[in-house]
Amino acid sequence: MSEEMKQDPGFGSSLALLDALGIGPVWVRRELAVEEIAAEQVQHQAAPALEAAAPDPAITSATPPPVPVNVVAPVARSAPAASPASPQAPAMPRRAAPVEEEGGPPSWLDEMDFAAAMEPVLIPEGDEDEEVPAVDPVIARIKTMDFPQLQQQVAGCRRCGLCEGRKNTVFGVGDEKARWLFIGEGPGRNEDQQGEPFVGPAGKLLDNMLLAMGVKRGANAYIANIVKCRPTDDNGRDRPPSPQEVASCLPYLQRQIELIQPTVLVALGKTAALSLLGLDPATPVSRLRGSVHRYQDLPLVVTYHPAYLLRTLNDKSKAWADLCLALSTYQAQAN
């Protein structure tokens, strides 16, 4: 609003008439205190004209009081007509809008609770009683060990109950940079006594299988087991390791695989295959044969354990088919 309009003699009477009729200005700009004082002076000068131009009291009694200068009247907006049967919500108290200053909230928030609008949203946290699984410090150290450190750690391992009945731990044997890694179940009686995997009749059969592939024990081949100690039953006979025993010992084999970085893995028997692939214990070896599986991006071929082949001679031809699959996989990886 300019100063010329304010000095117009008819401005005061027009403003008073509009206020008396309840249709005063729908928007009054809130500036500094100097403009508010000037507005009050204009209203004081227009008081006589307002009294002279006042309409009938019966009309003015039905009209709302004039809007104060320091309160912003909301702009009239069209709203859908309410149903006569629907109750009308009580009017909420108006809150004076904050003065618009540099860096403050904009004037379009004068109809909002600015403090509530800026209140941070609280994100619910998890259950305080929820337990976070702890990291096994032994496994963390295993992941950083080299071959001599790892072998020393296995020799003194007591992570499961198999350590109580062992004579020797069976770490593994062969070329530490081998391209072939053969993995069996666990040590038997002969292995427990000598501390080396696959000795005795089953070991001789494995050596013959390697020679048929053009591979020799200790040369470009490494032989290990899922567990490093001999599992036995109450009668002292060999048995498959339990899931708990496998879980306790598997980090050693995993570290061996990381250090060797073989080209192809060959799982000898059900326990080795299921432990490496993380499959259900009821999965038969016959379902896993004939396909190339993956263990941490390394190809893995499953075949029968040499001890099983000594008892089931008819399956030796199937084992040879598995080894041929491993050979073709190795050649594909090498090329």
PASENU-246029 format. One line per 8 residues: their letters; for each residue x, y, z of N, C-alpha, C, O. Coordinates in pm, whole numbers. Example, Ala and Ser with C-alpha at 12.3 -4.5 7.8 and 13.67 -1.06 7.14 Angstrom:
as = 1319,-569,780,1230,-450,780,1320,-330,780,1424,-332,846 | 1285,-225,708,1367,-106,714,1290,3,787,1341,114,804
END
This chain:
mseemkqd = 86,-118,0,0,0,0,89,123,0,179,132,84 | 68,219,-92,155,336,-104,113,443,-7,3,439,48 | 202,542,15,174,653,106,69,747,46,-7,808,120 | 64,759,-90,-35,846,-152,-176,799,-123,-266,880,-99 | -196,665,-124,-329,612,-94,-367,640,50,-483,670,80 | -269,631,138,-299,655,281,-336,801,306,-417,829,395 | -277,899,228,-305,1042,248,-432,1086,178,-475,1200,196 | -495,999,100,-621,1033,31,-729,1055,135,-748,968,220
pgfgssla = -805,1171,133,-909,1195,235,-1017,1089,236,-1073,1060,342 | -1046,1030,123,-1152,930,121,-1107,792,160,-1188,700,175 | -976,778,178,-925,644,211,-973,598,349,-1011,483,367 | -970,691,445,-1010,652,581,-1155,610,587,-1187,508,648 | -1244,687,525,-1386,651,530,-1414,521,457,-1497,442,502 | -1347,498,346,-1369,373,272,-1323,253,352,-1390,150,357 | -1209,270,416,-1159,160,498,-1251,131,614,-1277,15,647 | -1302,238,679,-1392,217,792,-1520,150,748,-1571,62,818
lldalgig = -1575,192,632,-1699,132,583,-1681,-17,554,-1768,-98,587 | -1569,-52,492,-1546,-192,462,-1532,-275,589,-1583,-386,597 | -1462,-219,689,-1447,-292,816,-1581,-308,885,-1609,-413,942 | -1666,-204,880,-1797,-214,945,-1884,-319,879,-1965,-383,946 | -1871,-338,748,-1949,-438,677,-1889,-577,687,-1947,-673,636 | -1773,-591,753,-1712,-724,768,-1643,-775,644,-1618,-894,632 | -1613,-687,552,-1546,-729,428,-1418,-648,413,-1383,-601,304 | -1350,-633,523,-1225,-558,523,-1121,-629,438,-1149,-734,381
pvwvrrel = -1005,-575,431,-898,-635,348,-868,-777,392,-852,-804,511 | -861,-867,297,-837,-1009,327,-691,-1038,353,-656,-1149,394 | -608,-944,330,-463,-969,354,-399,-838,394,-408,-739,321 | -337,-835,504,-263,-718,552,-120,-759,565,-90,-852,639 | -34,-696,500,108,-732,502,169,-691,634,159,-576,676 | 231,-785,698,295,-763,828,440,-728,804,520,-813,766 | 475,-603,827,612,-562,805,672,-522,940,657,-594,1039 | 739,-413,943,804,-369,1066,706,-293,1154,594,-262,1112
aveeiaae = 748,-265,1277,661,-197,1374,625,-57,1328,521,-5,1368 | 708,7,1243,679,144,1196,553,145,1113,471,236,1127 | 534,47,1026,414,41,944,291,14,1029,183,66,999 | 304,-66,1136,190,-91,1224,145,37,1293,25,62,1308 | 242,120,1335,206,247,1401,136,338,1301,38,404,1335 | 185,342,1177,122,426,1075,-21,381,1047,-109,463,1025 | -43,248,1048,-178,198,1025,-273,238,1138,-389,271,1114 | -222,235,1262,-306,276,1375,-343,424,1366,-454,464,1400
qvqhqaap = -246,505,1319,-277,647,1305,-384,669,1199,-473,752,1219 | -377,599,1089,-479,613,985,-616,572,1039,-717,637,1011 | -618,462,1119,-746,416,1175,-801,518,1273,-922,537,1281 | -713,585,1348,-759,687,1445,-815,809,1373,-915,865,1417 | -753,849,1263,-803,964,1187,-937,933,1121,-1017,1024,1099 | -963,808,1089,-1087,773,1020,-1201,743,1115,-1309,708,1070 | -1181,755,1246,-1286,721,1344,-1411,807,1327,-1521,750,1326 | -1403,944,1313,-1528,1023,1296,-1606,980,1172,-1728,966,1177
aleaaapd = -1536,960,1063,-1608,918,942,-1674,784,959,-1779,758,900 | -1614,696,1039,-1673,563,1062,-1802,574,1140,-1898,502,1113 | -1804,666,1240,-1927,682,1318,-2039,740,1232,-2155,702,1246 | -2003,835,1140,-2106,896,1057,-2161,798,955,-2279,804,919 | -2075,709,909,-2120,615,804,-2165,483,859,-2186,390,781 | -2182,470,991,-2220,341,1051,-2360,304,1006,-2448,390,1013 | -2387,183,962,-2523,140,921,-2609,109,1041,-2572,133,1156 | -2726,56,1011,-2823,23,1114,-2763,-74,1214,-2699,-170,1172
paitsatp = -2780,-53,1348,-2724,-147,1448,-2770,-289,1428,-2695,-382,1459 | -2890,-311,1380,-2937,-448,1361,-2854,-522,1259,-2836,-644,1267 | -2802,-445,1160,-2719,-510,1057,-2580,-537,1111,-2524,-645,1092 | -2526,-436,1179,-2388,-453,1228,-2376,-557,1336,-2270,-617,1352 | -2487,-581,1413,-2479,-682,1520,-2461,-822,1463,-2411,-911,1531 | -2503,-841,1338,-2493,-976,1280,-2363,-997,1205,-2335,-1108,1157 | -2283,-890,1194,-2158,-903,1119,-2044,-928,1215,-2050,-885,1330 | -1938,-1000,1170,-1824,-1027,1258,-1745,-902,1284,-1749,-809,1204
ppvpvnvv = -1673,-896,1395,-1593,-779,1429,-1482,-761,1326,-1440,-857,1261 | -1434,-636,1313,-1326,-612,1216,-1202,-690,1253,-1174,-717,1370 | -1127,-726,1151,-1006,-803,1169,-897,-711,1221,-874,-606,1162 | -828,-748,1331,-718,-662,1380,-610,-652,1274,-594,-739,1188 | -537,-541,1284,-435,-514,1184,-320,-611,1193,-263,-651,1092 | -286,-651,1317,-168,-736,1335,-198,-884,1325,-113,-966,1360 | -316,-922,1276,-351,-1062,1254,-384,-1081,1107,-457,-1000,1049 | -332,-1183,1047,-355,-1209,906,-484,-1285,888,-501,-1394,944
apvarsap = -572,-1232,814,-698,-1301,787,-676,-1402,677,-618,-1368,574 | -720,-1525,695,-697,-1627,592,-774,-1598,465,-884,-1543,469 | -716,-1635,354,-783,-1617,226,-898,-1715,215,-884,-1833,244 | -1013,-1663,174,-1131,-1748,164,-1110,-1852,56,-1069,-1820,-55 | -1139,-1976,89,-1124,-2088,-5,-1255,-2163,-14,-1329,-2174,84 | -1283,-2213,-132,-1406,-2290,-152,-1390,-2427,-90,-1287,-2492,-110 | -1488,-2469,-16,-1485,-2599,50,-1611,-2674,14,-1714,-2611,-12 | -1607,-2807,12,-1728,-2885,-20,-1834,-2864,87,-1804,-2854,206
aaspaspq = -1956,-2858,41,-2067,-2835,134,-2082,-2953,227,-2083,-3068,184 | -2093,-2922,354,-2106,-3028,455,-2248,-3079,459,-2343,-3004,437 | -2261,-3206,486,-2394,-3266,497,-2465,-3209,618,-2402,-3191,722 | -2596,-3180,609,-2668,-3126,726,-2662,-3218,844,-2663,-3172,958 | -2657,-3349,821,-2658,-3441,935,-2521,-3456,999,-2511,-3504,1112 | -2414,-3414,929,-2281,-3433,984,-2251,-3325,1085,-2276,-3207,1058 | -2197,-3361,1202,-2164,-3260,1304,-2050,-3173,1256,-1960,-3219,1186 | -2054,-3046,1295,-1952,-2950,1256,-1839,-2953,1357,-1863,-2946,1477
apamprra = -1715,-2964,1308,-1600,-2970,1398,-1581,-2837,1466,-1598,-2733,1402 | -1546,-2836,1595,-1524,-2710,1666,-1406,-2636,1605,-1309,-2696,1559 | -1417,-2503,1606,-1311,-2420,1550,-1187,-2429,1637,-1195,-2420,1760 | -1073,-2446,1573,-946,-2454,1644,-893,-2314,1669,-909,-2226,1584 | -831,-2292,1783,-775,-2159,1811,-667,-2124,1712,-585,-2209,1674 | -666,-1996,1670,-567,-1948,1575,-439,-1914,1647,-442,-1863,1759 | -332,-1941,1585,-200,-1910,1640,-139,-1800,1556,-139,-1809,1433 | -87,-1698,1618,-23,-1590,1545,97,-1642,1470,179,-1716,1525
apveeegg = 108,-1603,1344,218,-1652,1262,348,-1586,1304,347,-1470,1345 | 457,-1655,1297,585,-1597,1332,624,-1489,1233,593,-1498,1115 | 692,-1388,1282,735,-1278,1198,839,-1329,1101,934,-1398,1140 | 822,-1296,976,915,-1344,873,1042,-1262,880,1041,-1142,851 | 1149,-1326,917,1279,-1262,923,1374,-1341,835,1343,-1451,789 | 1488,-1284,813,1590,-1351,732,1635,-1478,801,1680,-1474,916 | 1624,-1592,734,1662,-1720,793,1549,-1786,868,1564,-1901,910 | 1432,-1717,888,1321,-1774,961,1226,-1846,870,1253,-1858,751
ppswldem = 1113,-1895,923,1015,-1967,840,943,-1874,746,922,-1758,783 | 905,-1915,629,833,-1829,534,693,-1799,584,639,-1870,669 | 633,-1692,528,503,-1647,576,392,-1745,544,287,-1740,608 | 412,-1837,446,304,-1931,415,287,-2037,522,197,-2120,511 | 371,-2037,627,353,-2128,739,277,-2064,853,273,-2117,964 | 212,-1944,826,146,-1875,939,25,-1950,989,-20,-1924,1100 | -30,-2043,910,-145,-2122,955,-101,-2255,1014,-186,-2338,1047 | 30,-2280,1030,80,-2408,1080,151,-2388,1212,194,-2278,1247
dfaaamep = 161,-2497,1283,242,-2497,1404,386,-2522,1360,426,-2636,1338 | 462,-2415,1348,596,-2429,1290,684,-2519,1375,762,-2597,1321 | 673,-2508,1507,756,-2592,1594,724,-2739,1573,815,-2822,1573 | 594,-2771,1557,558,-2911,1534,602,-2958,1397,639,-3074,1379 | 598,-2865,1299,641,-2904,1164,788,-2937,1159,829,-3023,1081 | 868,-2870,1241,1012,-2893,1241,1055,-2996,1342,1175,-3021,1356 | 960,-3057,1415,997,-3155,1517,1054,-3281,1449,993,-3333,1356 | 1169,-3329,1494,1229,-3447,1429,1143,-3570,1447,1076,-3588,1550
vlipegde = 1145,-3657,1345,1069,-3782,1349,1152,-3888,1420,1268,-3911,1384 | 1094,-3951,1519,1164,-4053,1595,1149,-4187,1527,1036,-4231,1502 | 1260,-4253,1496,1259,-4385,1433,1270,-4490,1542,1366,-4487,1619 | 1176,-4582,1552,1183,-4683,1659,1305,-4771,1643,1337,-4816,1533 | 1372,-4795,1753,1489,-4881,1754,1448,-5026,1778,1334,-5055,1815 | 1543,-5115,1757,1516,-5257,1777,1500,-5291,1924,1523,-5208,2012 | 1459,-5412,1947,1439,-5459,2083,1572,-5458,2157,1671,-5516,2112 | 1573,-5391,2274,1697,-5383,2350,1741,-5520,2399,1859,-5543,2424
deevpavd = 1645,-5611,2413,1679,-5744,2463,1729,-5836,2351,1773,-5948,2379 | 1724,-5789,2226,1768,-5873,2116,1918,-5892,2122,1993,-5794,2133 | 1963,-6015,2115,2104,-6045,2126,2171,-6037,1990,2120,-6091,1891 | 2285,-5970,1984,2365,-5961,1863,2468,-6074,1866,2544,-6085,1962 | 2471,-6158,1761,2565,-6270,1764,2708,-6219,1772,2749,-6130,1698 | 2783,-6278,1865,2921,-6238,1885,3011,-6303,1782,2983,-6414,1735 | 3118,-6235,1746,3214,-6287,1650,3314,-6374,1725,3373,-6332,1825 | 3331,-6498,1677,3425,-6590,1739,3567,-6538,1716,3610,-6529,1601
pviarikt = 3640,-6503,1822,3776,-6450,1800,3870,-6551,1737,3962,-6513,1666 | 3847,-6682,1763,3933,-6785,1703,3916,-6786,1551,4014,-6792,1477 | 3790,-6779,1504,3765,-6778,1360,3823,-6652,1296,3876,-6657,1185 | 3813,-6540,1367,3871,-6416,1314,4022,-6429,1297,4078,-6377,1200 | 4090,-6498,1390,4234,-6517,1377,4267,-6616,1266,4366,-6600,1194 | 4183,-6720,1252,4208,-6820,1148,4210,-6756,1010,4290,-6795,925 | 4125,-6658,987,4116,-6595,856,4241,-6517,819,4257,-6478,704 | 4330,-6493,914,4453,-6417,887,4578,-6504,888,4688,-6452,869
mdfpqlqq = 4566,-6635,910,4683,-6722,929,4739,-6770,796,4666,-6785,698 | 4870,-6794,794,4933,-6861,682,4936,-7011,711,4883,-7054,813 | 4999,-7092,624,4996,-7237,640,5063,-7285,770,5004,-7366,841 | 5184,-7238,803,5244,-7285,929,5162,-7247,1052,5146,-7328,1143 | 5108,-7126,1055,5026,-7084,1169,4898,-7166,1176,4854,-7205,1284 | 4840,-7192,1061,4716,-7270,1058,4740,-7413,1105,4659,-7467,1179 | 4848,-7473,1063,4879,-7609,1104,4905,-7617,1253,4866,-7714,1318 | 4971,-7519,1307,4996,-7515,1452,4866,-7498,1529,4847,-7558,1634
qvagcrrc = 4775,-7415,1475,4646,-7395,1541,4565,-7524,1542,4500,-7556,1641 | 4568,-7599,1432,4494,-7726,1425,4552,-7827,1524,4478,-7902,1586 | 4684,-7830,1537,4748,-7928,1627,4703,-7911,1772,4697,-8009,1846 | 4673,-7791,1814,4630,-7768,1951,4482,-7737,1965,4439,-7688,2069 | 4404,-7765,1861,4262,-7727,1862,4183,-7812,1961,4202,-7933,1973 | 4092,-7744,2032,3999,-7811,2123,3860,-7749,2109,3789,-7729,2208 | 3822,-7720,1986,3694,-7654,1961,3575,-7748,1970,3462,-7702,1981 | 3598,-7879,1967,3488,-7974,1982,3539,-8096,2059,3657,-8104,2093
glcegrkn = 3448,-8190,2087,3484,-8305,2169,3570,-8408,2101,3618,-8500,2167 | 3593,-8397,1968,3676,-8495,1899,3821,-8492,1948,3895,-8589,1930 | 3861,-8381,2008,4000,-8372,2056,4027,-8469,2171,4142,-8503,2197 | 3922,-8514,2240,3941,-8600,2357,3991,-8739,2318,4062,-8802,2395 | 3954,-8789,2200,3991,-8926,2165,4094,-8937,2055,4122,-9048,2010 | 4151,-8827,2011,4245,-8833,1898,4385,-8871,1945,4424,-8847,2060 | 4459,-8929,1854,4603,-8950,1875,4682,-8842,1802,4781,-8790,1854 | 4636,-8809,1680,4700,-8704,1600,4592,-8627,1524,4491,-8684,1484
tvfgvgde = 4615,-8501,1505,4532,-8425,1412,4581,-8453,1270,4699,-8480,1248 | 4489,-8446,1175,4522,-8473,1035,4496,-8345,957,4384,-8318,914 | 4600,-8266,940,4586,-8133,880,4561,-8141,730,4472,-8073,679 | 4638,-8222,658,4630,-8232,513,4770,-8253,458,4869,-8237,530 | 4778,-8289,332,4907,-8318,272,4901,-8283,124,4797,-8297,60 | 5016,-8236,69,5022,-8210,-74,5085,-8076,-106,5147,-8011,-21 | 5068,-8037,-231,5122,-7913,-283,5036,-7796,-237,4915,-7793,-263 | 5097,-7699,-167,5021,-7586,-114,4977,-7488,-222,4899,-7396,-195
karwlfig = 5025,-7507,-344,4980,-7427,-458,4918,-7517,-565,4927,-7488,-684 | 4856,-7626,-523,4803,-7726,-615,4683,-7671,-692,4611,-7583,-645 | 4664,-7726,-812,4547,-7693,-893,4430,-7785,-861,4315,-7752,-891 | 4459,-7901,-799,4356,-7998,-762,4348,-8007,-610,4449,-8018,-542 | 4224,-8003,-558,4203,-8020,-413,4098,-8128,-394,3983,-8113,-434 | 4139,-8238,-331,4050,-8351,-301,4016,-8346,-152,4105,-8338,-67 | 3885,-8351,-121,3838,-8333,17,3755,-8453,57,3656,-8486,-8 | 3796,-8518,166,3723,-8632,219,3643,-8595,342,3623,-8478,373
egpgrned = 3598,-8699,412,3510,-8681,528,3588,-8649,654,3573,-8540,711 | 3670,-8742,699,3747,-8725,821,3845,-8840,838,3834,-8940,767 | 3938,-8828,929,4038,-8934,948,3975,-9063,999,3880,-9061,1077 | 4031,-9175,955,3996,-9305,1011,4103,-9350,1109,4184,-9269,1155 | 4103,-9478,1141,4198,-9531,1240,4342,-9517,1190,4429,-9476,1266 | 4367,-9552,1065,4503,-9542,1011,4549,-9396,1002,4663,-9365,1034 | 4460,-9309,960,4495,-9167,950,4522,-9107,1087,4613,-9026,1103 | 4442,-9146,1187,4461,-9095,1322,4597,-9137,1378,4660,-9060,1452
qqgepfvg = 4642,-9256,1344,4771,-9303,1394,4889,-9237,1323,4991,-9210,1386 | 4876,-9210,1193,4988,-9157,1116,4982,-9006,1097,5082,-8945,1060 | 4866,-8943,1121,4854,-8798,1105,4852,-8754,960,4886,-8639,931 | 4814,-8842,868,4809,-8808,725,4678,-8859,667,4635,-8969,702 | 4614,-8782,578,4485,-8826,523,4501,-8934,418,4601,-8939,346 | 4400,-9021,409,4387,-9124,307,4512,-9212,299,4585,-9213,200 | 4532,-9287,407,4633,-9394,409,4559,-9526,427,4441,-9525,461 | 4625,-9636,405,4558,-9765,411,4494,-9798,279,4528,-9735,178
pagklldn = 4402,-9896,275,4339,-9939,149,4267,-9826,76,4280,-9815,-46 | 4192,-9742,147,4121,-9632,81,4220,-9533,21,4195,-9476,-85 | 4332,-9511,89,4433,-9419,36,4499,-9472,-90,4526,-9395,-182 | 4524,-9605,-94,4584,-9664,-214,4490,-9653,-334,4534,-9626,-446 | 4361,-9673,-309,4265,-9659,-419,4261,-9515,-468,4252,-9491,-588 | 4267,-9417,-377,4267,-9277,-419,4392,-9246,-502,4383,-9175,-602 | 4506,-9298,-461,4628,-9275,-539,4614,-9329,-680,4660,-9266,-775 | 4552,-9446,-695,4531,-9503,-828,4435,-9417,-911,4453,-9402,-1032
mllamgvk = 4334,-9360,-846,4242,-9271,-916,4315,-9146,-964,4289,-9097,-1074 | 4405,-9093,-881,4480,-8974,-920,4573,-9005,-1038,4584,-8926,-1132 | 4639,-9121,-1032,4729,-9158,-1142,4655,-9172,-1274,4708,-9137,-1379 | 4532,-9223,-1268,4452,-9236,-1390,4418,-9099,-1448,4393,-9087,-1568 | 4417,-8997,-1366,4391,-8860,-1412,4520,-8788,-1451,4515,-8675,-1499 | 4634,-8853,-1431,4760,-8787,-1459,4806,-8698,-1346,4886,-8608,-1368 | 4757,-8723,-1225,4791,-8642,-1107,4854,-8734,-1004,4818,-8851,-994 | 4949,-8680,-929,5018,-8758,-827,5008,-8689,-693,5014,-8566,-684
rganayia = 4992,-8768,-587,4985,-8712,-452,5111,-8629,-424,5224,-8675,-444 | 5090,-8508,-378,5201,-8419,-346,5249,-8336,-462,5326,-8243,-441 | 5206,-8366,-585,5247,-8291,-704,5122,-8237,-773,5048,-8312,-837 | 5099,-8107,-759,4983,-8039,-817,4851,-8090,-760,4745,-8071,-820 | 4857,-8154,-644,4735,-8203,-578,4751,-8187,-428,4860,-8202,-373 | 4638,-8156,-362,4635,-8145,-216,4517,-8226,-167,4410,-8225,-228 | 4535,-8298,-55,4431,-8384,2,4403,-8338,144,4494,-8321,225 | 4276,-8318,175,4235,-8272,309,4103,-8339,346,4047,-8416,268
nivkcrpt = 4055,-8307,466,3928,-8361,516,3842,-8248,571,3891,-8139,600 | 3712,-8276,586,3621,-8179,646,3656,-8156,792,3660,-8041,836 | 3683,-8263,868,3725,-8250,1008,3868,-8303,1021,3911,-8389,944 | 3940,-8250,1120,4082,-8283,1135,4108,-8390,1241,4223,-8433,1259 | 4005,-8433,1311,4020,-8538,1414,3925,-8653,1383,3822,-8634,1318 | 3960,-8771,1429,3883,-8892,1398,3753,-8897,1478,3757,-8893,1601 | 3637,-8906,1411,3510,-8925,1481,3484,-9074,1503,3495,-9154,1410 | 3451,-9112,1626,3420,-9252,1658,3293,-9259,1740,3254,-9162,1806
ddngrdrp = 3227,-9377,1736,3108,-9397,1817,3148,-9454,1954,3267,-9460,1987 | 3049,-9495,2032,3077,-9546,2166,3157,-9676,2164,3221,-9712,2262 | 3153,-9747,2052,3227,-9873,2039,3364,-9854,1975,3434,-9952,1948 | 3403,-9728,1950,3533,-9701,1891,3540,-9718,1741,3649,-9721,1684 | 3426,-9730,1676,3423,-9745,1532,3407,-9609,1464,3352,-9515,1521 | 3457,-9601,1341,3448,-9475,1267,3302,-9440,1239,3219,-9528,1218 | 3273,-9313,1240,3138,-9263,1212,3150,-9128,1141,3256,-9065,1147 | 3043,-9082,1075,3045,-8948,1014,3046,-8841,1124,2989,-8863,1230
pspqevas = 3110,-8728,1100,3108,-8620,1200,2970,-8558,1212,2893,-8555,1115 | 2939,-8509,1330,2810,-8443,1354,2812,-8302,1295,2920,-8248,1267 | 2694,-8241,1275,2692,-8103,1224,2768,-8006,1312,2833,-7914,1262 | 2762,-8025,1446,2836,-7937,1536,2987,-7954,1517,3061,-7855,1520 | 3032,-8077,1499,3175,-8101,1477,3221,-8043,1344,3331,-7989,1334 | 3136,-8053,1241,3169,-7995,1112,3179,-7843,1123,3272,-7782,1069 | 3084,-7782,1192,3084,-7636,1206,3206,-7587,1282,3258,-7479,1252 | 3253,-7664,1378,3370,-7624,1456,3499,-7632,1376,3589,-7551,1395
clpylqrq = 3507,-7730,1286,3632,-7757,1214,3636,-7696,1075,3744,-7681,1018 | 3521,-7661,1018,3517,-7615,880,3598,-7487,855,3654,-7474,746 | 3608,-7394,950,3691,-7274,922,3835,-7306,886,3897,-7231,811 | 3891,-7418,938,4028,-7455,900,4036,-7490,752,4126,-7445,681 | 3942,-7571,705,3941,-7609,564,3914,-7488,475,3975,-7474,369 | 3825,-7401,517,3796,-7281,438,3921,-7195,420,3945,-7140,313 | 4001,-7184,527,4124,-7108,516,4225,-7180,426,4298,-7114,352 | 4229,-7312,432,4317,-7387,342,4281,-7361,196,4369,-7343,111
ieliqptv = 4151,-7359,166,4107,-7333,29,4147,-7193,-15,4189,-7173,-129 | 4134,-7096,75,4173,-6958,42,4322,-6948,14,4364,-6873,-75 | 4404,-7022,89,4548,-7016,69,4593,-7092,-56,4683,-7047,-127 | 4530,-7206,-84,4570,-7288,-199,4520,-7228,-330,4593,-7225,-429 | 4395,-7180,-332,4332,-7129,-453,4337,-7231,-567,4397,-7206,-671 | 4274,-7348,-546,4279,-7452,-650,4194,-7415,-770,4112,-7323,-766 | 4214,-7488,-877,4133,-7470,-997,4003,-7548,-989,3898,-7499,-1030 | 4010,-7672,-937,3892,-7758,-926,3894,-7826,-789,3999,-7868,-741
lvalgkta = 3777,-7836,-726,3759,-7911,-602,3685,-8040,-633,3590,-8041,-712 | 3729,-8150,-570,3660,-8278,-584,3619,-8323,-444,3703,-8348,-358 | 3487,-8333,-422,3432,-8377,-293,3419,-8529,-296,3349,-8584,-381 | 3488,-8596,-204,3488,-8742,-197,3388,-8787,-91,3420,-8793,28 | 3267,-8818,-134,3167,-8869,-41,3063,-8767,-2,3074,-8647,-31 | 2960,-8819,65,2843,-8740,101,2875,-8630,200,2832,-8516,180 | 2949,-8659,307,2976,-8560,410,3051,-8441,353,3018,-8326,385 | 3152,-8466,270,3228,-8356,211,3141,-8271,119,3148,-8148,124
alsllgld = 3059,-8336,36,2976,-8262,-59,2873,-8176,12,2858,-8058,-20 | 2801,-8233,109,2696,-8158,177,2752,-8047,263,2691,-7941,275 | 2869,-8070,323,2929,-7967,408,2975,-7848,326,2956,-7733,368 | 3034,-7872,211,3082,-7763,128,2968,-7688,58,2976,-7566,40 | 2864,-7760,20,2753,-7698,-53,2642,-7650,40,2551,-7580,-4 | 2649,-7686,169,2547,-7642,264,2410,-7699,235,2310,-7627,246 | 2403,-7827,198,2276,-7890,161,2219,-7971,276,2284,-7994,377 | 2094,-8014,258,2025,-8093,359,2095,-8228,376,2137,-8288,277
patpvsrl = 2109,-8277,501,2178,-8404,524,2114,-8523,454,2180,-8625,432 | 1986,-8512,420,1918,-8623,353,1945,-8629,203,1900,-8722,137 | 2017,-8533,148,2045,-8532,4,2139,-8645,-33,2249,-8653,22 | 2102,-8732,-124,2191,-8843,-163,2300,-8796,-258,2283,-8698,-330 | 2414,-8866,-257,2525,-8832,-345,2484,-8851,-492,2529,-8777,-579 | 2400,-8950,-519,2360,-8977,-657,2291,-8857,-721,2298,-8840,-843 | 2225,-8775,-641,2159,-8656,-696,2260,-8545,-727,2230,-8457,-808 | 2375,-8548,-665,2475,-8442,-683,2575,-8476,-792,2644,-8388,-843
rgsvhryq = 2585,-8603,-828,2681,-8645,-930,2637,-8597,-1069,2519,-8573,-1094 | 2736,-8584,-1158,2706,-8551,-1297,2688,-8403,-1323,2658,-8364,-1436 | 2705,-8318,-1223,2691,-8174,-1240,2811,-8103,-1178,2873,-8154,-1084 | 2842,-7988,-1231,2948,-7906,-1175,2885,-7802,-1082,2810,-7715,-1126 | 2916,-7814,-955,2864,-7721,-855,2966,-7608,-832,3075,-7609,-889 | 2928,-7512,-749,3016,-7399,-722,3036,-7385,-571,2941,-7392,-493 | 3161,-7365,-533,3193,-7332,-395,3278,-7204,-399,3396,-7208,-436 | 3217,-7092,-359,3285,-6963,-360,3351,-6937,-496,3470,-6905,-504
dlplvvty = 3273,-6951,-600,3315,-6927,-738,3416,-7028,-789,3473,-7008,-897 | 3440,-7136,-717,3529,-7242,-762,3445,-7362,-805,3350,-7397,-735 | 3477,-7425,-918,3400,-7544,-961,3425,-7661,-867,3537,-7684,-822 | 3318,-7734,-838,3324,-7847,-746,3252,-7966,-809,3137,-7953,-853 | 3319,-8080,-813,3262,-8204,-867,3249,-8304,-752,3339,-8317,-670 | 3137,-8374,-748,3107,-8469,-640,3121,-8611,-694,3072,-8642,-803 | 3188,-8697,-616,3199,-8839,-650,3195,-8920,-521,3180,-8865,-412 | 3209,-9051,-534,3200,-9140,-418,3332,-9141,-340,3439,-9116,-395
hpayllrt = 3321,-9171,-213,3439,-9184,-126,3511,-9315,-161,3445,-9416,-186 | 3645,-9316,-162,3717,-9441,-193,3680,-9557,-101,3676,-9672,-145 | 3653,-9529,27,3614,-9637,117,3481,-9699,73,3463,-9820,85 | 3389,-9618,22,3262,-9671,-29,3287,-9756,-153,3223,-9860,-170 | 3378,-9713,-240,3405,-9788,-363,3467,-9924,-332,3450,-10018,-409 | 3541,-9935,-220,3595,-10065,-182,3485,-10163,-145,3501,-10284,-160 | 3374,-10110,-96,3262,-10196,-58,3164,-10216,-173,3091,-10315,-175 | 3161,-10123,-268,3066,-10129,-380,3144,-10117,-510,3157,-10008,-565
lndkskaw = 3197,-10229,-557,3286,-10226,-672,3215,-10183,-800,3277,-10127,-889 | 3085,-10209,-809,3013,-10177,-932,3004,-10026,-958,2980,-9985,-1072 | 3024,-9945,-856,3014,-9800,-873,3146,-9735,-912,3155,-9613,-924 | 3250,-9818,-933,3378,-9760,-974,3369,-9694,-1111,3436,-9594,-1137 | 3288,-9749,-1198,3271,-9688,-1331,3203,-9551,-1319,3235,-9459,-1395 | 3110,-9537,-1225,3046,-9408,-1203,3147,-9306,-1151,3147,-9190,-1191 | 3234,-9353,-1059,3337,-9264,-1006,3431,-9217,-1117,3474,-9102,-1118 | 3463,-9308,-1211,3550,-9269,-1321,3482,-9165,-1411,3549,-9076,-1463
adlclals = 3351,-9175,-1431,3277,-9074,-1507,3283,-8939,-1437,3292,-8835,-1502 | 3278,-8941,-1303,3288,-8815,-1226,3426,-8752,-1244,3438,-8631,-1260 | 3530,-8835,-1243,3665,-8783,-1260,3686,-8728,-1401,3758,-8630,-1419 | 3623,-8789,-1500,3630,-8736,-1635,3563,-8599,-1645,3610,-8510,-1715 | 3451,-8582,-1573,3385,-8452,-1567,3477,-8349,-1502,3485,-8234,-1547 | 3546,-8391,-1394,3640,-8299,-1328,3753,-8261,-1421,3796,-8145,-1422 | 3803,-8357,-1502,3911,-8328,-1596,3868,-8227,-1703,3942,-8134,-1735 | 3749,-8246,-1757,3700,-8152,-1859,3678,-8013,-1800,3701,-7912,-1867
tyqaqan = 3632,-8008,-1676,3614,-7880,-1608,3748,-7811,-1585,3760,-7690,-1603 | 3848,-7890,-1545,3981,-7834,-1524,4039,-7778,-1653,4098,-7670,-1653 | 4022,-7848,-1763,4075,-7801,-1892,4002,-7674,-1936,4063,-7584,-1993 | 3871,-7667,-1911,3796,-7546,-1947,3842,-7426,-1865,3851,-7315,-1918 | 3872,-7448,-1737,3919,-7341,-1651,4060,-7297,-1693,4092,-7178,-1688 | 4143,-7391,-1733,4280,-7359,-1770,4286,-7278,-1899,4375,-7196,-1918 | 4191,-7303,-1988,4188,-7230,-2116,4118,-7096,-2101,4106,-7021,-2198
END
